[in-house]
Amino acid sequence: MNTRDLIVEESEAVTKLLILKNEAYGDSALNPANIFASGNAVDNLCCRIDDKLMRIKMRGITDETEDTVQDLIGYLILLKVALRMKNG
């Protein structure tokens, strides 16, 4: 597989994960329920990104934490979406 194919494969995997989680959690990343947290989507996503970065900082990137990298990519995409929605 060449680099282009690997980029497409990895980005499609993140896209599928985001769509599945969005359906499972009812769009909670972009429309938070604010039951425990009272932030807006951008603030809440930044908090989730901080958590993922801290996990990488504390544990590194290993087979055990590789899903953290995929989650981080997903949260960054959701942050971009939230910012677009916020700015119209």
PDB file of N, CA, C and O in Angstrom:
ATOM      1  N   MET A   1       0.845  -1.180   0.000  1.00  0.00           N
ATOM      2  CA  MET A   1       0.000   0.000   0.000  1.00  0.00           C
ATOM      3  C   MET A   1       0.892   1.245   0.000  1.00  0.00           C
ATOM      4  O   MET A   1       1.882   1.305   0.729  1.00  0.00           O
ATOM      5  N   ASN A   2       0.541   2.219  -0.807  1.00  0.00           N
ATOM      6  CA  ASN A   2       1.339   3.440  -0.832  1.00  0.00           C
ATOM      7  C   ASN A   2       0.796   4.450   0.183  1.00  0.00           C
ATOM      8  O   ASN A   2      -0.245   4.225   0.800  1.00  0.00           O
ATOM      9  N   THR A   3       1.510   5.554   0.344  1.00  0.00           N
ATOM     10  CA  THR A   3       1.152   6.562   1.343  1.00  0.00           C
ATOM     11  C   THR A   3      -0.251   7.099   1.114  1.00  0.00           C
ATOM     12  O   THR A   3      -1.020   7.242   2.064  1.00  0.00           O
ATOM     13  N   ARG A   4      -0.594   7.398  -0.132  1.00  0.00           N
ATOM     14  CA  ARG A   4      -1.923   7.932  -0.442  1.00  0.00           C
ATOM     15  C   ARG A   4      -3.020   6.980   0.025  1.00  0.00           C
ATOM     16  O   ARG A   4      -3.993   7.395   0.656  1.00  0.00           O
ATOM     17  N   ASP A   5      -2.851   5.703  -0.291  1.00  0.00           N
ATOM     18  CA  ASP A   5      -3.843   4.702   0.108  1.00  0.00           C
ATOM     19  C   ASP A   5      -3.959   4.605   1.630  1.00  0.00           C
ATOM     20  O   ASP A   5      -5.058   4.454   2.162  1.00  0.00           O
ATOM     21  N   LEU A   6      -2.833   4.691   2.321  1.00  0.00           N
ATOM     22  CA  LEU A   6      -2.850   4.638   3.783  1.00  0.00           C
ATOM     23  C   LEU A   6      -3.555   5.860   4.368  1.00  0.00           C
ATOM     24  O   LEU A   6      -4.296   5.738   5.344  1.00  0.00           O
ATOM     25  N   ILE A   7      -3.332   7.034   3.781  1.00  0.00           N
ATOM     26  CA  ILE A   7      -4.019   8.247   4.241  1.00  0.00           C
ATOM     27  C   ILE A   7      -5.522   8.094   4.068  1.00  0.00           C
ATOM     28  O   ILE A   7      -6.291   8.410   4.975  1.00  0.00           O
ATOM     29  N   VAL A   8      -5.938   7.610   2.908  1.00  0.00           N
ATOM     30  CA  VAL A   8      -7.367   7.412   2.648  1.00  0.00           C
ATOM     31  C   VAL A   8      -7.946   6.398   3.628  1.00  0.00           C
ATOM     32  O   VAL A   8      -9.020   6.620   4.186  1.00  0.00           O
ATOM     33  N   GLU A   9      -7.245   5.292   3.842  1.00  0.00           N
ATOM     34  CA  GLU A   9      -7.728   4.251   4.748  1.00  0.00           C
ATOM     35  C   GLU A   9      -7.890   4.770   6.180  1.00  0.00           C
ATOM     36  O   GLU A   9      -8.913   4.534   6.821  1.00  0.00           O
ATOM     37  N   GLU A  10      -6.877   5.474   6.670  1.00  0.00           N
ATOM     38  CA  GLU A  10      -6.931   5.996   8.043  1.00  0.00           C
ATOM     39  C   GLU A  10      -8.022   7.062   8.189  1.00  0.00           C
ATOM     40  O   GLU A  10      -8.747   7.066   9.184  1.00  0.00           O
ATOM     41  N   SER A  11      -8.144   7.948   7.230  1.00  0.00           N
ATOM     42  CA  SER A  11      -9.157   9.002   7.340  1.00  0.00           C
ATOM     43  C   SER A  11     -10.561   8.422   7.230  1.00  0.00           C
ATOM     44  O   SER A  11     -11.476   8.897   7.903  1.00  0.00           O
ATOM     45  N   GLU A  12     -10.745   7.418   6.406  1.00  0.00           N
ATOM     46  CA  GLU A  12     -12.057   6.755   6.318  1.00  0.00           C
ATOM     47  C   GLU A  12     -12.404   6.049   7.622  1.00  0.00           C
ATOM     48  O   GLU A  12     -13.564   6.043   8.033  1.00  0.00           O
ATOM     49  N   ALA A  13     -11.416   5.458   8.271  1.00  0.00           N
ATOM     50  CA  ALA A  13     -11.658   4.792   9.554  1.00  0.00           C
ATOM     51  C   ALA A  13     -12.119   5.793  10.608  1.00  0.00           C
ATOM     52  O   ALA A  13     -13.037   5.506  11.376  1.00  0.00           O
ATOM     53  N   VAL A  14     -11.490   6.961  10.649  1.00  0.00           N
ATOM     54  CA  VAL A  14     -11.896   7.998  11.603  1.00  0.00           C
ATOM     55  C   VAL A  14     -13.293   8.504  11.263  1.00  0.00           C
ATOM     56  O   VAL A  14     -14.111   8.712  12.159  1.00  0.00           O
ATOM     57  N   THR A  15     -13.570   8.702   9.988  1.00  0.00           N
ATOM     58  CA  THR A  15     -14.893   9.171   9.571  1.00  0.00           C
ATOM     59  C   THR A  15     -15.974   8.178   9.995  1.00  0.00           C
ATOM     60  O   THR A  15     -17.005   8.577  10.537  1.00  0.00           O
ATOM     61  N   LYS A  16     -15.744   6.900   9.754  1.00  0.00           N
ATOM     62  CA  LYS A  16     -16.724   5.869  10.149  1.00  0.00           C
ATOM     63  C   LYS A  16     -16.934   5.871  11.660  1.00  0.00           C
ATOM     64  O   LYS A  16     -18.066   5.777  12.134  1.00  0.00           O
ATOM     65  N   LEU A  17     -15.838   5.979  12.415  1.00  0.00           N
ATOM     66  CA  LEU A  17     -15.938   6.008  13.879  1.00  0.00           C
ATOM     67  C   LEU A  17     -16.747   7.216  14.340  1.00  0.00           C
ATOM     68  O   LEU A  17     -17.608   7.088  15.210  1.00  0.00           O
ATOM     69  N   LEU A  18     -16.480   8.379  13.769  1.00  0.00           N
ATOM     70  CA  LEU A  18     -17.215   9.596  14.151  1.00  0.00           C
ATOM     71  C   LEU A  18     -18.701   9.462  13.868  1.00  0.00           C
ATOM     72  O   LEU A  18     -19.525   9.844  14.698  1.00  0.00           O
ATOM     73  N   ILE A  19     -19.050   8.933  12.726  1.00  0.00           N
ATOM     74  CA  ILE A  19     -20.461   8.775  12.367  1.00  0.00           C
ATOM     75  C   ILE A  19     -21.140   7.785  13.307  1.00  0.00           C
ATOM     76  O   ILE A  19     -22.250   8.037  13.775  1.00  0.00           O
ATOM     77  N   LEU A  20     -20.482   6.658  13.588  1.00  0.00           N
ATOM     78  CA  LEU A  20     -21.061   5.668  14.504  1.00  0.00           C
ATOM     79  C   LEU A  20     -21.263   6.250  15.901  1.00  0.00           C
ATOM     80  O   LEU A  20     -22.323   6.074  16.504  1.00  0.00           O
ATOM     81  N   LYS A  21     -20.249   6.939  16.412  1.00  0.00           N
ATOM     82  CA  LYS A  21     -20.360   7.518  17.755  1.00  0.00           C
ATOM     83  C   LYS A  21     -21.398   8.634  17.782  1.00  0.00           C
ATOM     84  O   LYS A  21     -22.131   8.778  18.761  1.00  0.00           O
ATOM     85  N   ASN A  22     -21.462   9.420  16.717  1.00  0.00           N
ATOM     86  CA  ASN A  22     -22.448  10.499  16.661  1.00  0.00           C
ATOM     87  C   ASN A  22     -23.867   9.930  16.714  1.00  0.00           C
ATOM     88  O   ASN A  22     -24.741  10.487  17.379  1.00  0.00           O
ATOM     89  N   GLU A  23     -24.088   8.828  16.017  1.00  0.00           N
ATOM     90  CA  GLU A  23     -25.405   8.184  16.046  1.00  0.00           C
ATOM     91  C   GLU A  23     -25.675   7.555  17.416  1.00  0.00           C
ATOM     92  O   GLU A  23     -26.792   7.631  17.927  1.00  0.00           O
ATOM     93  N   ALA A  24     -24.659   6.939  18.004  1.00  0.00           N
ATOM     94  CA  ALA A  24     -24.829   6.259  19.292  1.00  0.00           C
ATOM     95  C   ALA A  24     -25.053   7.233  20.441  1.00  0.00           C
ATOM     96  O   ALA A  24     -25.815   6.941  21.362  1.00  0.00           O
ATOM     97  N   TYR A  25     -24.393   8.394  20.393  1.00  0.00           N
ATOM     98  CA  TYR A  25     -24.460   9.348  21.500  1.00  0.00           C
ATOM     99  C   TYR A  25     -25.372  10.537  21.217  1.00  0.00           C
ATOM    100  O   TYR A  25     -25.401  11.491  21.995  1.00  0.00           O
ATOM    101  N   GLY A  26     -26.110  10.492  20.125  1.00  0.00           N
ATOM    102  CA  GLY A  26     -27.084  11.546  19.860  1.00  0.00           C
ATOM    103  C   GLY A  26     -26.485  12.915  19.632  1.00  0.00           C
ATOM    104  O   GLY A  26     -27.028  13.906  20.122  1.00  0.00           O
ATOM    105  N   ASP A  27     -25.389  13.007  18.909  1.00  0.00           N
ATOM    106  CA  ASP A  27     -24.780  14.294  18.559  1.00  0.00           C
ATOM    107  C   ASP A  27     -24.347  15.083  19.798  1.00  0.00           C
ATOM    108  O   ASP A  27     -24.343  16.314  19.791  1.00  0.00           O
ATOM    109  N   SER A  28     -23.985  14.365  20.849  1.00  0.00           N
ATOM    110  CA  SER A  28     -23.672  15.030  22.123  1.00  0.00           C
ATOM    111  C   SER A  28     -22.406  15.886  22.071  1.00  0.00           C
ATOM    112  O   SER A  28     -22.269  16.815  22.867  1.00  0.00           O
ATOM    113  N   ALA A  29     -21.494  15.601  21.171  1.00  0.00           N
ATOM    114  CA  ALA A  29     -20.282  16.407  21.094  1.00  0.00           C
ATOM    115  C   ALA A  29     -20.580  17.816  20.604  1.00  0.00           C
ATOM    116  O   ALA A  29     -19.966  18.779  21.065  1.00  0.00           O
ATOM    117  N   LEU A  30     -21.515  17.940  19.677  1.00  0.00           N
ATOM    118  CA  LEU A  30     -21.835  19.251  19.104  1.00  0.00           C
ATOM    119  C   LEU A  30     -23.058  19.893  19.748  1.00  0.00           C
ATOM    120  O   LEU A  30     -23.262  21.103  19.646  1.00  0.00           O
ATOM    121  N   ASN A  31     -23.856  19.088  20.400  1.00  0.00           N
ATOM    122  CA  ASN A  31     -25.029  19.586  21.123  1.00  0.00           C
ATOM    123  C   ASN A  31     -25.038  18.960  22.514  1.00  0.00           C
ATOM    124  O   ASN A  31     -25.836  18.062  22.783  1.00  0.00           O
ATOM    125  N   PRO A  32     -24.152  19.432  23.406  1.00  0.00           N
ATOM    126  CA  PRO A  32     -23.994  18.795  24.715  1.00  0.00           C
ATOM    127  C   PRO A  32     -25.255  18.874  25.571  1.00  0.00           C
ATOM    128  O   PRO A  32     -25.990  19.860  25.542  1.00  0.00           O
ATOM    129  N   ALA A  33     -25.479  17.809  26.330  1.00  0.00           N
ATOM    130  CA  ALA A  33     -26.642  17.744  27.218  1.00  0.00           C
ATOM    131  C   ALA A  33     -26.494  18.680  28.413  1.00  0.00           C
ATOM    132  O   ALA A  33     -27.490  19.105  28.999  1.00  0.00           O
ATOM    133  N   ASN A  34     -25.258  19.000  28.773  1.00  0.00           N
ATOM    134  CA  ASN A  34     -24.964  19.881  29.909  1.00  0.00           C
ATOM    135  C   ASN A  34     -25.608  19.403  31.212  1.00  0.00           C
ATOM    136  O   ASN A  34     -26.132  20.198  31.993  1.00  0.00           O
ATOM    137  N   ILE A  35     -25.558  18.118  31.422  1.00  0.00           N
ATOM    138  CA  ILE A  35     -26.063  17.543  32.670  1.00  0.00           C
ATOM    139  C   ILE A  35     -25.036  17.752  33.783  1.00  0.00           C
ATOM    140  O   ILE A  35     -25.383  18.228  34.863  1.00  0.00           O
ATOM    141  N   PHE A  36     -23.782  17.402  33.529  1.00  0.00           N
ATOM    142  CA  PHE A  36     -22.723  17.603  34.501  1.00  0.00           C
ATOM    143  C   PHE A  36     -21.818  18.760  34.114  1.00  0.00           C
ATOM    144  O   PHE A  36     -21.386  19.531  34.971  1.00  0.00           O
ATOM    145  N   ALA A  37     -21.532  18.883  32.831  1.00  0.00           N
ATOM    146  CA  ALA A  37     -20.687  19.975  32.339  1.00  0.00           C
ATOM    147  C   ALA A  37     -21.588  21.073  31.797  1.00  0.00           C
ATOM    148  O   ALA A  37     -22.661  20.796  31.261  1.00  0.00           O
ATOM    149  N   SER A  38     -21.154  22.305  31.935  1.00  0.00           N
ATOM    150  CA  SER A  38     -22.003  23.411  31.482  1.00  0.00           C
ATOM    151  C   SER A  38     -21.387  24.181  30.323  1.00  0.00           C
ATOM    152  O   SER A  38     -21.867  25.260  29.975  1.00  0.00           O
ATOM    153  N   GLY A  39     -20.334  23.644  29.723  1.00  0.00           N
ATOM    154  CA  GLY A  39     -19.675  24.341  28.633  1.00  0.00           C
ATOM    155  C   GLY A  39     -20.409  24.182  27.307  1.00  0.00           C
ATOM    156  O   GLY A  39     -21.312  23.359  27.157  1.00  0.00           O
ATOM    157  N   ASN A  40     -19.985  24.997  26.361  1.00  0.00           N
ATOM    158  CA  ASN A  40     -20.519  24.858  25.007  1.00  0.00           C
ATOM    159  C   ASN A  40     -19.720  23.776  24.286  1.00  0.00           C
ATOM    160  O   ASN A  40     -18.774  23.221  24.845  1.00  0.00           O
ATOM    161  N   ALA A  41     -20.099  23.479  23.055  1.00  0.00           N
ATOM    162  CA  ALA A  41     -19.454  22.397  22.303  1.00  0.00           C
ATOM    163  C   ALA A  41     -17.956  22.618  22.160  1.00  0.00           C
ATOM    164  O   ALA A  41     -17.174  21.685  22.344  1.00  0.00           O
ATOM    165  N   VAL A  42     -17.546  23.844  21.831  1.00  0.00           N
ATOM    166  CA  VAL A  42     -16.118  24.131  21.638  1.00  0.00           C
ATOM    167  C   VAL A  42     -15.354  23.902  22.939  1.00  0.00           C
ATOM    168  O   VAL A  42     -14.325  23.226  22.940  1.00  0.00           O
ATOM    169  N   ASP A  43     -15.842  24.454  24.038  1.00  0.00           N
ATOM    170  CA  ASP A  43     -15.160  24.284  25.330  1.00  0.00           C
ATOM    171  C   ASP A  43     -15.097  22.815  25.744  1.00  0.00           C
ATOM    172  O   ASP A  43     -14.057  22.340  26.201  1.00  0.00           O
ATOM    173  N   ASN A  44     -16.203  22.100  25.585  1.00  0.00           N
ATOM    174  CA  ASN A  44     -16.238  20.689  25.976  1.00  0.00           C
ATOM    175  C   ASN A  44     -15.305  19.846  25.116  1.00  0.00           C
ATOM    176  O   ASN A  44     -14.634  18.946  25.620  1.00  0.00           O
ATOM    177  N   LEU A  45     -15.264  20.136  23.821  1.00  0.00           N
ATOM    178  CA  LEU A  45     -14.361  19.393  22.941  1.00  0.00           C
ATOM    179  C   LEU A  45     -12.903  19.673  23.298  1.00  0.00           C
ATOM    180  O   LEU A  45     -12.075  18.762  23.286  1.00  0.00           O
ATOM    181  N   CYS A  46     -12.588  20.913  23.612  1.00  0.00           N
ATOM    182  CA  CYS A  46     -11.220  21.254  24.026  1.00  0.00           C
ATOM    183  C   CYS A  46     -10.839  20.491  25.291  1.00  0.00           C
ATOM    184  O   CYS A  46      -9.693  20.067  25.435  1.00  0.00           O
ATOM    185  N   CYS A  47     -11.773  20.317  26.193  1.00  0.00           N
ATOM    186  CA  CYS A  47     -11.525  19.546  27.419  1.00  0.00           C
ATOM    187  C   CYS A  47     -11.242  18.081  27.078  1.00  0.00           C
ATOM    188  O   CYS A  47     -10.320  17.478  27.628  1.00  0.00           O
ATOM    189  N   ARG A  48     -12.029  17.520  26.180  1.00  0.00           N
ATOM    190  CA  ARG A  48     -11.805  16.127  25.770  1.00  0.00           C
ATOM    191  C   ARG A  48     -10.449  15.976  25.082  1.00  0.00           C
ATOM    192  O   ARG A  48      -9.751  14.983  25.287  1.00  0.00           O
ATOM    193  N   ILE A  49     -10.080  16.965  24.265  1.00  0.00           N
ATOM    194  CA  ILE A  49      -8.780  16.943  23.588  1.00  0.00           C
ATOM    195  C   ILE A  49      -7.661  16.998  24.623  1.00  0.00           C
ATOM    196  O   ILE A  49      -6.672  16.274  24.507  1.00  0.00           O
ATOM    197  N   ASP A  50      -7.814  17.853  25.635  1.00  0.00           N
ATOM    198  CA  ASP A  50      -6.824  17.916  26.717  1.00  0.00           C
ATOM    199  C   ASP A  50      -6.657  16.556  27.383  1.00  0.00           C
ATOM    200  O   ASP A  50      -5.533  16.130  27.651  1.00  0.00           O
ATOM    201  N   ASP A  51      -7.771  15.869  27.653  1.00  0.00           N
ATOM    202  CA  ASP A  51      -7.711  14.548  28.288  1.00  0.00           C
ATOM    203  C   ASP A  51      -6.930  13.561  27.431  1.00  0.00           C
ATOM    204  O   ASP A  51      -6.109  12.801  27.946  1.00  0.00           O
ATOM    205  N   LYS A  52      -7.182  13.571  26.135  1.00  0.00           N
ATOM    206  CA  LYS A  52      -6.485  12.644  25.232  1.00  0.00           C
ATOM    207  C   LYS A  52      -4.994  12.976  25.172  1.00  0.00           C
ATOM    208  O   LYS A  52      -4.154  12.076  25.192  1.00  0.00           O
ATOM    209  N   LEU A  53      -4.669  14.262  25.099  1.00  0.00           N
ATOM    210  CA  LEU A  53      -3.262  14.660  25.068  1.00  0.00           C
ATOM    211  C   LEU A  53      -2.551  14.279  26.366  1.00  0.00           C
ATOM    212  O   LEU A  53      -1.393  13.861  26.336  1.00  0.00           O
ATOM    213  N   MET A  54      -3.229  14.418  27.493  1.00  0.00           N
ATOM    214  CA  MET A  54      -2.641  14.039  28.776  1.00  0.00           C
ATOM    215  C   MET A  54      -2.383  12.533  28.824  1.00  0.00           C
ATOM    216  O   MET A  54      -1.363  12.092  29.354  1.00  0.00           O
ATOM    217  N   ARG A  55      -3.305  11.750  28.272  1.00  0.00           N
ATOM    218  CA  ARG A  55      -3.102  10.296  28.257  1.00  0.00           C
ATOM    219  C   ARG A  55      -1.866   9.954  27.433  1.00  0.00           C
ATOM    220  O   ARG A  55      -1.065   9.106  27.828  1.00  0.00           O
ATOM    221  N   ILE A  56      -1.713  10.619  26.279  1.00  0.00           N
ATOM    222  CA  ILE A  56      -0.534  10.376  25.447  1.00  0.00           C
ATOM    223  C   ILE A  56       0.728  10.825  26.191  1.00  0.00           C
ATOM    224  O   ILE A  56       1.745  10.132  26.167  1.00  0.00           O
ATOM    225  N   LYS A  57       0.658  11.976  26.845  1.00  0.00           N
ATOM    226  CA  LYS A  57       1.818  12.478  27.592  1.00  0.00           C
ATOM    227  C   LYS A  57       2.219  11.502  28.697  1.00  0.00           C
ATOM    228  O   LYS A  57       3.406  11.244  28.898  1.00  0.00           O
ATOM    229  N   MET A  58       1.233  10.960  29.413  1.00  0.00           N
ATOM    230  CA  MET A  58       1.516  10.094  30.556  1.00  0.00           C
ATOM    231  C   MET A  58       1.924   8.675  30.139  1.00  0.00           C
ATOM    232  O   MET A  58       2.789   8.065  30.767  1.00  0.00           O
ATOM    233  N   ARG A  59       1.300   8.158  29.080  1.00  0.00           N
ATOM    234  CA  ARG A  59       1.532   6.753  28.718  1.00  0.00           C
ATOM    235  C   ARG A  59       2.293   6.567  27.414  1.00  0.00           C
ATOM    236  O   ARG A  59       2.738   5.462  27.107  1.00  0.00           O
ATOM    237  N   GLY A  60       2.444   7.637  26.648  1.00  0.00           N
ATOM    238  CA  GLY A  60       3.093   7.506  25.356  1.00  0.00           C
ATOM    239  C   GLY A  60       2.145   6.913  24.332  1.00  0.00           C
ATOM    240  O   GLY A  60       0.961   6.708  24.603  1.00  0.00           O
ATOM    241  N   ILE A  61       2.674   6.645  23.169  1.00  0.00           N
ATOM    242  CA  ILE A  61       1.882   6.019  22.111  1.00  0.00           C
ATOM    243  C   ILE A  61       2.364   4.586  21.970  1.00  0.00           C
ATOM    244  O   ILE A  61       3.480   4.320  21.524  1.00  0.00           O
ATOM    245  N   THR A  62       1.486   3.672  22.364  1.00  0.00           N
ATOM    246  CA  THR A  62       1.781   2.245  22.310  1.00  0.00           C
ATOM    247  C   THR A  62       0.573   1.536  21.711  1.00  0.00           C
ATOM    248  O   THR A  62      -0.431   2.169  21.383  1.00  0.00           O
ATOM    249  N   ASP A  63       0.679   0.229  21.574  1.00  0.00           N
ATOM    250  CA  ASP A  63      -0.473  -0.544  21.112  1.00  0.00           C
ATOM    251  C   ASP A  63      -1.671  -0.329  22.032  1.00  0.00           C
ATOM    252  O   ASP A  63      -2.819  -0.337  21.589  1.00  0.00           O
ATOM    253  N   GLU A  64      -1.383  -0.135  23.328  1.00  0.00           N
ATOM    254  CA  GLU A  64      -2.424   0.058  24.331  1.00  0.00           C
ATOM    255  C   GLU A  64      -3.138   1.407  24.200  1.00  0.00           C
ATOM    256  O   GLU A  64      -4.312   1.526  24.552  1.00  0.00           O
ATOM    257  N   THR A  65      -2.436   2.413  23.697  1.00  0.00           N
ATOM    258  CA  THR A  65      -3.008   3.761  23.632  1.00  0.00           C
ATOM    259  C   THR A  65      -3.248   4.242  22.197  1.00  0.00           C
ATOM    260  O   THR A  65      -3.607   5.401  21.994  1.00  0.00           O
ATOM    261  N   GLU A  66      -3.059   3.381  21.213  1.00  0.00           N
ATOM    262  CA  GLU A  66      -3.226   3.791  19.818  1.00  0.00           C
ATOM    263  C   GLU A  66      -4.638   4.300  19.545  1.00  0.00           C
ATOM    264  O   GLU A  66      -4.821   5.192  18.717  1.00  0.00           O
ATOM    265  N   ASP A  67      -5.640   3.744  20.231  1.00  0.00           N
ATOM    266  CA  ASP A  67      -7.004   4.239  20.058  1.00  0.00           C
ATOM    267  C   ASP A  67      -7.137   5.687  20.508  1.00  0.00           C
ATOM    268  O   ASP A  67      -8.007   6.412  20.025  1.00  0.00           O
ATOM    269  N   THR A  68      -6.279   6.110  21.428  1.00  0.00           N
ATOM    270  CA  THR A  68      -6.276   7.499  21.892  1.00  0.00           C
ATOM    271  C   THR A  68      -5.926   8.438  20.744  1.00  0.00           C
ATOM    272  O   THR A  68      -6.487   9.529  20.644  1.00  0.00           O
ATOM    273  N   VAL A  69      -5.016   8.031  19.892  1.00  0.00           N
ATOM    274  CA  VAL A  69      -4.637   8.850  18.743  1.00  0.00           C
ATOM    275  C   VAL A  69      -5.832   9.003  17.804  1.00  0.00           C
ATOM    276  O   VAL A  69      -6.116  10.099  17.322  1.00  0.00           O
ATOM    277  N   GLN A  70      -6.526   7.897  17.551  1.00  0.00           N
ATOM    278  CA  GLN A  70      -7.703   7.963  16.682  1.00  0.00           C
ATOM    279  C   GLN A  70      -8.792   8.834  17.314  1.00  0.00           C
ATOM    280  O   GLN A  70      -9.430   9.623  16.617  1.00  0.00           O
ATOM    281  N   ASP A  71      -9.007   8.702  18.607  1.00  0.00           N
ATOM    282  CA  ASP A  71      -9.980   9.547  19.304  1.00  0.00           C
ATOM    283  C   ASP A  71      -9.590  11.017  19.205  1.00  0.00           C
ATOM    284  O   ASP A  71     -10.445  11.874  18.982  1.00  0.00           O
ATOM    285  N   LEU A  72      -8.308  11.308  19.369  1.00  0.00           N
ATOM    286  CA  LEU A  72      -7.818  12.681  19.288  1.00  0.00           C
ATOM    287  C   LEU A  72      -8.083  13.271  17.906  1.00  0.00           C
ATOM    288  O   LEU A  72      -8.541  14.408  17.794  1.00  0.00           O
ATOM    289  N   ILE A  73      -7.798  12.510  16.866  1.00  0.00           N
ATOM    290  CA  ILE A  73      -8.081  12.971  15.505  1.00  0.00           C
ATOM    291  C   ILE A  73      -9.572  13.260  15.352  1.00  0.00           C
ATOM    292  O   ILE A  73      -9.960  14.275  14.775  1.00  0.00           O
ATOM    293  N   GLY A  74     -10.396  12.366  15.871  1.00  0.00           N
ATOM    294  CA  GLY A  74     -11.848  12.556  15.795  1.00  0.00           C
ATOM    295  C   GLY A  74     -12.294  13.814  16.516  1.00  0.00           C
ATOM    296  O   GLY A  74     -13.093  14.586  15.987  1.00  0.00           O
ATOM    297  N   TYR A  75     -11.781  14.023  17.723  1.00  0.00           N
ATOM    298  CA  TYR A  75     -12.157  15.225  18.475  1.00  0.00           C
ATOM    299  C   TYR A  75     -11.694  16.505  17.777  1.00  0.00           C
ATOM    300  O   TYR A  75     -12.385  17.523  17.826  1.00  0.00           O
ATOM    301  N   LEU A  76     -10.539  16.458  17.134  1.00  0.00           N
ATOM    302  CA  LEU A  76     -10.063  17.629  16.399  1.00  0.00           C
ATOM    303  C   LEU A  76     -10.972  17.922  15.204  1.00  0.00           C
ATOM    304  O   LEU A  76     -11.243  19.084  14.901  1.00  0.00           O
ATOM    305  N   ILE A  77     -11.436  16.882  14.534  1.00  0.00           N
ATOM    306  CA  ILE A  77     -12.394  17.095  13.439  1.00  0.00           C
ATOM    307  C   ILE A  77     -13.693  17.683  13.984  1.00  0.00           C
ATOM    308  O   ILE A  77     -14.245  18.620  13.406  1.00  0.00           O
ATOM    309  N   LEU A  78     -14.178  17.134  15.091  1.00  0.00           N
ATOM    310  CA  LEU A  78     -15.404  17.668  15.699  1.00  0.00           C
ATOM    311  C   LEU A  78     -15.211  19.117  16.134  1.00  0.00           C
ATOM    312  O   LEU A  78     -16.135  19.923  16.024  1.00  0.00           O
ATOM    313  N   LEU A  79     -14.025  19.456  16.625  1.00  0.00           N
ATOM    314  CA  LEU A  79     -13.742  20.843  16.996  1.00  0.00           C
ATOM    315  C   LEU A  79     -13.832  21.747  15.771  1.00  0.00           C
ATOM    316  O   LEU A  79     -14.402  22.835  15.843  1.00  0.00           O
ATOM    317  N   LYS A  80     -13.275  21.305  14.653  1.00  0.00           N
ATOM    318  CA  LYS A  80     -13.371  22.091  13.415  1.00  0.00           C
ATOM    319  C   LYS A  80     -14.840  22.294  13.022  1.00  0.00           C
ATOM    320  O   LYS A  80     -15.232  23.389  12.617  1.00  0.00           O
ATOM    321  N   VAL A  81     -15.642  21.240  13.142  1.00  0.00           N
ATOM    322  CA  VAL A  81     -17.074  21.331  12.824  1.00  0.00           C
ATOM    323  C   VAL A  81     -17.770  22.309  13.772  1.00  0.00           C
ATOM    324  O   VAL A  81     -18.563  23.146  13.341  1.00  0.00           O
ATOM    325  N   ALA A  82     -17.464  22.193  15.066  1.00  0.00           N
ATOM    326  CA  ALA A  82     -18.076  23.085  16.058  1.00  0.00           C
ATOM    327  C   ALA A  82     -17.718  24.540  15.790  1.00  0.00           C
ATOM    328  O   ALA A  82     -18.570  25.422  15.899  1.00  0.00           O
ATOM    329  N   LEU A  83     -16.472  24.790  15.443  1.00  0.00           N
ATOM    330  CA  LEU A  83     -16.049  26.155  15.139  1.00  0.00           C
ATOM    331  C   LEU A  83     -16.760  26.695  13.885  1.00  0.00           C
ATOM    332  O   LEU A  83     -17.149  27.862  13.840  1.00  0.00           O
ATOM    333  N   ARG A  84     -16.920  25.855  12.895  1.00  0.00           N
ATOM    334  CA  ARG A  84     -17.659  26.281  11.691  1.00  0.00           C
ATOM    335  C   ARG A  84     -19.103  26.586  12.032  1.00  0.00           C
ATOM    336  O   ARG A  84     -19.659  27.573  11.550  1.00  0.00           O
ATOM    337  N   MET A  85     -19.714  25.756  12.854  1.00  0.00           N
ATOM    338  CA  MET A  85     -21.109  25.975  13.246  1.00  0.00           C
ATOM    339  C   MET A  85     -21.230  27.260  14.055  1.00  0.00           C
ATOM    340  O   MET A  85     -22.189  28.012  13.885  1.00  0.00           O
ATOM    341  N   LYS A  86     -20.272  27.513  14.925  1.00  0.00           N
ATOM    342  CA  LYS A  86     -20.291  28.698  15.779  1.00  0.00           C
ATOM    343  C   LYS A  86     -20.129  29.970  14.962  1.00  0.00           C
ATOM    344  O   LYS A  86     -20.775  30.981  15.234  1.00  0.00           O
ATOM    345  N   ASN A  87     -19.270  29.911  13.968  1.00  0.00           N
ATOM    346  CA  ASN A  87     -18.972  31.106  13.159  1.00  0.00           C
ATOM    347  C   ASN A  87     -19.881  31.255  11.942  1.00  0.00           C
ATOM    348  O   ASN A  87     -19.740  32.187  11.150  1.00  0.00           O
ATOM    349  N   GLY A  88     -20.810  30.321  11.815  1.00  0.00           N
ATOM    350  CA  GLY A  88     -21.788  30.404  10.726  1.00  0.00           C
ATOM    351  C   GLY A  88     -21.208  30.052   9.434  1.00  0.00           C
ATOM    352  O   GLY A  88     -21.903  30.073   8.418  1.00  0.00           O
TER     353      GLY A  88
END
